[in-house]
């Protein structure tokens, strides 16, 4: 039996719903802008909202979101949200936020530069 503890909220009509019921479902299909990415389950943002904030949000928010993606997503999943050039151009601000994933991303960026794939 699964133990599911979650916050419940009352509504004006007296119906009690869990927070889980109010959030869009999680998915591994990153083409589904109406759902939440599994690797970002701690965020209450849909994939579409994450993409919008990465494109239009304040720089600090964009860096924090991208760092979160670089830490939590598989490498192939990252490209649904950013290009290698975008990661490279923000690297100085991203690197301190990546923890143990920093070496992985540094290795990839260095390799792409050696191959002439990044300036």
C-alpha positions, 0 to 999 in steps of 0.5 A: 500500500502506497503512503501518500501524504500531501497537503489538502486544501479546503474550497468555498464549496467544502470540497477538499482536494489535494495539491497533487490533484490541482497540479498538471501531471508529470511526463517524460514527453517534453513535447507536452507543454501542458504537463510538468517534466518529471525531472522538475517535479519539485517545480509547480511549472508546466514544460511550456511555462519553463520554456517561456520563463527561460525565453522571457524571464529575468536573467536571474530566474533564467539562470536558476531554471537552466541550472536546475535543468542541467543538474536534474535532466538527462543530457538529451532532455536538456536540449528541449529547453536550451541549445549548447550555445546558450549553455556555453554563453551562460556558463560562468553564471551556471557553473557555480550552481551545478554541483557535481554535474559541473564536471560533466557539463564542462567536459561536454563544452570543452569537447564541443569547443575542441571539435569546433562545434562551439565558438 
